[in-house]
Amino acid sequence: MTSKAKQSSMLIKNLLIGPDFSIKDTLKRLNEVGKKVLVVVDESDRLLGTITDGDIRSHILEGISIESTISDIYNKNPISLQRSEYSHELSRKMLIDHKIELLPIIDENCHVVDFTVWNESDTRRVGLTKGKVPLDLPVVIMAGGKGTRMAPFTSILPKPLIPIGERTVLEVIIEGFREFGIRDYFLTLNHKGEMIQAYFNSIEKDYNINFVSEKDCLGTAGGLKLIEKLVCDTFIVSNCDIIVRADYAEVVEFHRDSKAELTILSSIQRYRIPYGVVQFRQGGEVTQLLEKPEYTFTINTGVYILNRECLKLIPNDTFFNMPDLIETLIRQNRKVLTYPVNENDYIDIGQWKEYREAVQKLS
């Protein structure tokens, strides 16, 4: 077997999971293989179904524990293609017609022997993963911070202009939203704002940017007060040092259908404690020793869907952070929801370690 064939065989094996996998382990496997879908098989690799990150998300939002198995939540009626009938044209047509990301290839006994995936470099599938119509709402990017976590770099260059390859962080963030047809952007500026404005005024772009200057640093939400009369009923807010790869058409639909006031895009993250954790009861009696345990948390990514009504709660010309706004909404019993994405769909560029990892991921 050639090296390429071995790699292909290994990838197929990594895409296969059993119905007894936990939701947590399924998310981990999705993250490891960098796909949005896995194939569920029995002990003999016979096709049972498929499971996507969207399937998992909807059940997590229903309150199902991530320690539960996927046996009741995977799709038991998968679309597949017989190996004897395979052709590139047919597999591509099936991917488009059924709006799926991955098509299992099976033999005459229903064993999974291969797969084919949607290749966006072949033809962009506008209207499927990116939403049927362009999103007609603005994005506000909070670009006024000092970027102290990346000093001394940010003593000279503002954080939004930090390069990722041949583009700036801000351009990478905007390009992610441009995939959904979003054309209008607001940048809230403070620290070295003139440099940011000068840069974007000097480049060619197929979108509109409105610059909003804060006289003083107003925190992660205070600057939103300045655009209260400029935005429509629903808009997106993003920090300038993170990238969240999500289906924003689906996120906005979720926000509107749920009649939420604010939706937090969150990310399911796994953290391994690098030490043995001692559990004990009163008197110091040890009950268990957990060796380098792994814990799962749902964290705030710094991307939000907001209704304009929320901005009435932000005081004028006052330092005000997004957690302050969220806590105020919750205190007033107004609807705040979360939309979780998997670990690999959240990229933090705000610290040197994360920056280096982000450059690797994005390249």
Wavefront OBJ file of the C-alpha trace (Angstrom):
o trace
v 0.000 0.000 0.000
v 1.364 3.401 -0.978
v 1.837 6.204 1.561
v -1.072 8.137 0.031
v -3.320 5.063 0.197
v -2.377 4.531 3.852
v -3.273 8.137 4.667
v -6.609 7.766 2.875
v -7.352 4.524 4.726
v -6.479 6.166 8.055
v -8.763 9.139 7.334
v -11.661 6.815 6.472
v -11.080 4.947 9.749
v -11.045 8.193 11.727
v -14.370 9.231 10.199
v -16.038 6.061 11.469
v -17.499 5.905 14.966
v -19.807 3.549 16.823
v -23.269 4.404 18.168
v -21.924 3.978 21.718
v -19.632 7.008 21.363
v -20.407 9.791 23.822
v -21.342 13.231 22.533
v -18.146 14.555 24.120
v -15.945 12.019 22.315
v -17.805 12.618 19.048
v -17.094 16.344 19.284
v -13.464 15.538 19.976
v -13.281 13.295 16.892
v -14.942 15.969 14.725
v -12.311 18.396 15.929
v -9.455 15.967 15.232
v -10.500 15.148 11.648
v -11.548 18.716 10.837
v -14.902 17.670 9.361
v -18.514 18.614 10.080
v -19.834 15.056 9.844
v -18.884 11.553 10.955
v -20.157 8.168 9.765
v -21.765 5.849 12.321
v -21.049 2.138 11.772
v -21.415 -1.188 13.590
v -18.548 -3.458 14.656
v -18.078 -4.644 11.051
v -18.030 -1.103 9.614
v -21.520 -1.508 8.141
v -23.250 1.820 7.651
v -25.748 2.753 10.358
v -26.015 6.499 9.862
v -24.281 9.852 10.089
v -23.954 12.561 12.696
v -23.102 16.233 12.175
v -22.036 19.012 14.489
v -25.504 20.491 13.873
v -27.191 17.311 15.141
v -25.117 17.540 18.304
v -25.734 21.271 18.743
v -29.503 20.934 18.616
v -29.486 18.209 21.267
v -27.072 20.066 23.531
v -29.445 23.049 23.376
v -32.243 20.701 24.445
v -30.256 19.955 27.592
v -28.844 16.517 26.777
v -25.599 15.799 28.649
v -22.432 15.612 26.563
v -21.642 12.411 28.470
v -24.653 10.731 26.796
v -24.124 8.446 23.801
v -25.094 9.407 20.268
v -27.256 6.289 19.863
v -30.501 8.263 19.953
v -29.401 11.377 18.095
v -27.561 10.290 14.946
v -29.313 10.260 11.557
v -30.435 6.679 10.923
v -31.460 7.340 7.308
v -28.181 8.426 5.686
v -27.658 9.146 2.022
v -25.040 6.796 0.565
v -23.720 5.638 -2.818
v -22.920 2.099 -3.956
v -19.285 1.648 -4.981
v -20.384 -0.064 -8.209
v -22.367 3.048 -9.204
v -19.741 5.617 -8.233
v -18.702 8.430 -10.538
v -17.397 11.883 -9.725
v -20.343 13.530 -11.463
v -22.960 11.422 -9.648
v -21.376 11.880 -6.214
v -21.125 15.642 -6.733
v -24.787 15.781 -7.837
v -25.885 13.836 -4.750
v -23.931 16.156 -2.436
v -25.633 19.186 -3.987
v -29.137 17.707 -4.321
v -29.226 16.430 -0.734
v -27.313 19.397 0.707
v -24.838 17.197 2.567
v -21.148 17.645 3.349
v -20.056 13.999 3.148
v -21.295 11.039 1.114
v -20.365 7.519 2.322
v -19.414 5.008 -0.393
v -20.515 1.448 0.473
v -19.975 -2.016 -0.968
v -22.661 -4.590 -1.749
v -22.797 -5.609 1.943
v -23.206 -2.015 3.156
v -19.651 -1.761 4.484
v -18.224 1.762 4.321
v -15.253 1.587 1.962
v -14.752 5.231 1.011
v -16.357 8.654 1.070
v -16.539 11.842 -0.936
v -16.893 15.363 0.432
v -17.994 18.703 -0.902
v -15.014 20.523 -2.401
v -15.644 24.269 -2.347
v -12.683 24.842 -4.652
v -14.625 22.887 -7.295
v -17.726 25.084 -7.316
v -18.987 27.305 -4.511
v -22.218 25.910 -3.160
v -23.958 29.239 -2.606
v -27.316 28.750 -0.930
v -26.444 25.579 0.980
v -23.984 25.945 3.843
v -23.847 29.709 3.374
v -27.576 30.406 3.424
v -30.016 30.783 0.544
v -29.771 34.560 0.313
v -27.092 37.054 1.387
v -27.471 38.229 4.982
v -28.772 41.780 4.923
v -27.508 43.010 8.282
v -24.359 44.794 9.460
v -21.398 43.561 11.483
v -19.901 45.742 14.206
v -16.255 44.921 14.975
v -14.942 46.258 18.274
v -11.474 47.413 17.229
v -10.679 50.042 19.848
v -8.738 48.021 22.426
v -5.039 48.448 23.200
v -4.116 44.806 22.643
v -1.982 44.653 25.792
v -1.843 40.849 25.671
v 0.295 41.119 22.530
v 2.696 43.824 23.689
v 5.254 45.008 22.649
v 3.980 44.323 19.093
v 0.888 46.444 19.725
v 2.968 49.341 21.054
v 3.748 50.044 17.383
v 0.960 48.408 15.363
v -2.705 48.246 16.455
v -3.942 44.712 17.082
v -6.512 44.760 14.221
v -3.658 45.242 11.725
v -1.577 42.291 12.929
v -0.768 40.197 9.840
v -2.113 36.716 9.184
v -0.187 35.715 6.087
v -0.613 38.558 3.605
v -3.761 39.940 5.234
v -4.556 41.676 8.498
v -6.595 40.084 11.275
v -9.479 42.435 10.475
v -9.473 41.462 6.812
v -9.560 37.756 7.721
v -12.529 38.383 10.040
v -14.385 40.423 7.414
v -13.721 37.831 4.703
v -15.398 35.230 6.913
v -18.552 37.349 7.062
v -18.330 38.217 3.356
v -18.944 34.531 2.585
v -22.508 35.168 3.766
v -22.967 38.201 1.545
v -22.633 40.784 4.332
v -21.530 44.108 2.854
v -21.820 46.656 5.686
v -19.334 46.915 8.567
v -18.809 49.291 11.475
v -15.408 49.555 13.164
v -15.334 51.123 16.624
v -11.898 52.745 16.992
v -9.814 54.216 19.788
v -6.193 53.050 20.249
v -4.230 53.932 17.070
v -7.557 54.305 15.282
v -6.088 56.668 12.679
v -3.739 53.914 11.475
v -6.611 51.456 11.108
v -8.737 53.959 9.211
v -5.853 54.954 6.942
v -5.123 51.325 6.112
v -8.682 50.474 5.106
v -9.038 53.690 3.128
v -5.981 52.674 1.095
v -7.027 49.153 0.028
v -9.469 47.910 -2.578
v -12.546 46.253 -1.065
v -15.986 45.078 -2.130
v -17.710 46.065 1.116
v -18.586 49.230 3.025
v -16.844 50.329 6.224
v -18.100 52.983 8.611
v -15.589 54.204 11.204
v -16.860 55.150 14.651
v -14.336 56.811 16.969
v -14.469 56.549 20.768
v -13.074 59.608 22.533
v -12.149 57.373 25.469
v -11.848 53.605 25.738
v -15.419 52.433 26.357
v -14.907 48.704 26.921
v -16.235 45.792 24.879
v -19.799 47.159 24.697
v -19.697 50.882 25.486
v -18.792 51.811 21.918
v -22.000 50.182 20.654
v -23.936 53.142 22.034
v -22.348 55.289 19.315
v -24.002 53.269 16.536
v -27.435 52.938 18.174
v -29.149 55.017 15.477
v -27.095 53.570 12.617
v -27.848 49.846 12.807
v -30.938 47.881 11.866
v -33.074 45.791 14.230
v -30.621 42.860 14.270
v -26.849 42.984 13.849
v -23.686 41.016 14.596
v -20.963 42.104 17.019
v -17.446 40.642 16.938
v -14.241 41.257 18.830
v -11.283 42.060 16.575
v -8.992 39.245 17.737
v -11.130 36.143 17.254
v -12.479 34.159 14.341
v -15.575 31.973 14.656
v -16.341 29.715 11.720
v -20.096 29.236 11.868
v -23.059 29.188 9.513
v -24.148 32.747 10.283
v -27.318 32.386 8.217
v -28.297 29.565 10.571
v -27.209 31.512 13.666
v -29.292 34.567 12.711
v -32.283 32.344 11.912
v -31.887 30.643 15.302
v -31.734 34.045 17.035
v -34.834 35.388 15.277
v -36.929 32.223 15.502
v -36.166 31.977 19.233
v -37.123 35.653 19.715
v -33.879 36.225 21.602
v -32.641 39.673 22.567
v -29.005 38.583 22.459
v -27.352 35.363 21.298
v -23.830 34.438 22.398
v -21.766 32.330 20.038
v -20.032 29.922 22.374
v -17.436 27.222 21.831
v -17.170 23.790 23.423
v -13.591 23.568 24.683
v -11.686 20.704 26.298
v -9.029 21.317 28.935
v -6.729 18.642 30.309
v -5.339 19.221 33.803
v -1.606 18.339 33.574
v -1.567 16.922 37.121
v -3.249 14.210 39.112
v -6.351 15.642 40.822
v -6.929 14.472 44.397
v -10.521 14.148 45.573
v -11.062 13.790 49.313
v -13.721 14.011 51.980
v -13.792 15.728 55.370
v -10.781 14.793 57.477
v -8.515 14.456 54.440
v -9.481 10.912 53.497
v -8.701 10.422 49.803
v -11.630 9.027 47.825
v -10.184 9.104 44.317
v -7.127 10.138 42.336
v -7.889 11.354 38.813
v -4.771 11.261 36.632
v -4.665 14.269 34.286
v -8.449 14.500 33.889
v -10.063 16.280 30.947
v -12.940 18.686 31.494
v -15.307 20.234 28.982
v -16.543 23.822 29.180
v -18.670 26.050 26.983
v -16.902 29.400 26.666
v -17.893 32.812 25.312
v -16.180 33.442 21.961
v -16.782 37.194 21.767
v -19.221 37.078 18.821
v -22.863 38.009 19.399
v -26.171 38.546 17.609
v -27.962 41.568 19.103
v -31.262 43.354 18.761
v -30.999 47.126 18.621
v -33.273 47.386 21.700
v -30.358 46.069 23.791
v -28.404 49.253 23.125
v -30.841 51.277 25.247
v -29.319 49.567 28.289
v -25.809 50.882 27.546
v -25.025 54.203 29.288
v -23.662 57.126 27.287
v -19.907 57.821 27.336
v -19.284 55.160 29.988
v -16.894 52.224 30.160
v -19.197 49.225 29.752
v -18.302 45.626 28.908
v -20.400 43.026 27.132
v -20.776 40.904 30.324
v -22.349 43.997 31.948
v -24.924 44.136 29.157
v -25.614 40.404 29.307
v -26.021 40.448 33.086
v -28.430 43.381 32.808
v -30.543 41.534 30.233
v -30.645 38.381 32.372
v -31.549 40.409 35.463
v -34.485 41.895 33.549
v -35.597 38.392 32.473
v -34.958 39.188 28.829
v -34.032 36.300 26.549
v -30.311 35.570 26.198
v -29.403 32.398 24.301
v -26.234 30.651 23.210
v -25.297 28.948 19.958
v -22.382 26.528 20.515
v -19.745 25.665 17.912
v -17.044 23.024 18.153
v -13.540 23.700 19.460
v -11.849 23.874 16.069
v -14.309 26.504 14.781
v -13.080 29.080 17.306
v -9.702 30.738 16.778
v -8.281 33.191 19.314
v -5.580 35.523 18.039
v -5.307 37.669 21.163
v -2.142 36.189 22.709
v 1.198 35.159 21.222
v 0.652 31.416 21.709
v -2.834 31.588 20.193
v -1.563 33.872 17.426
v 1.039 31.328 16.332
v -1.549 28.537 16.423
v -4.007 30.697 14.451
v -1.444 31.363 11.724
v -0.912 27.605 11.381
v -4.667 26.859 11.260
v -5.477 29.594 8.767
v -2.603 28.723 6.461
l 1 2 3 4 5 6 7 8 9 10 11 12 13 14 15 16 17 18 19 20 21 22 23 24 25 26 27 28 29 30 31 32 33 34 35 36 37 38 39 40 41 42 43 44 45 46 47 48 49 50 51 52 53 54 55 56 57 58 59 60 61 62 63 64 65 66 67 68 69 70 71 72 73 74 75 76 77 78 79 80 81 82 83 84 85 86 87 88 89 90 91 92 93 94 95 96 97 98 99 100 101 102 103 104 105 106 107 108 109 110 111 112 113 114 115 116 117 118 119 120 121 122 123 124 125 126 127 128 129 130 131 132 133 134 135 136 137 138 139 140 141 142 143 144 145 146 147 148 149 150 151 152 153 154 155 156 157 158 159 160 161 162 163 164 165 166 167 168 169 170 171 172 173 174 175 176 177 178 179 180 181 182 183 184 185 186 187 188 189 190 191 192 193 194 195 196 197 198 199 200 201 202 203 204 205 206 207 208 209 210 211 212 213 214 215 216 217 218 219 220 221 222 223 224 225 226 227 228 229 230 231 232 233 234 235 236 237 238 239 240 241 242 243 244 245 246 247 248 249 250 251 252 253 254 255 256 257 258 259 260 261 262 263 264 265 266 267 268 269 270 271 272 273 274 275 276 277 278 279 280 281 282 283 284 285 286 287 288 289 290 291 292 293 294 295 296 297 298 299 300 301 302 303 304 305 306 307 308 309 310 311 312 313 314 315 316 317 318 319 320 321 322 323 324 325 326 327 328 329 330 331 332 333 334 335 336 337 338 339 340 341 342 343 344 345 346 347 348 349 350 351 352 353 354 355 356 357 358 359 360 361 362 363
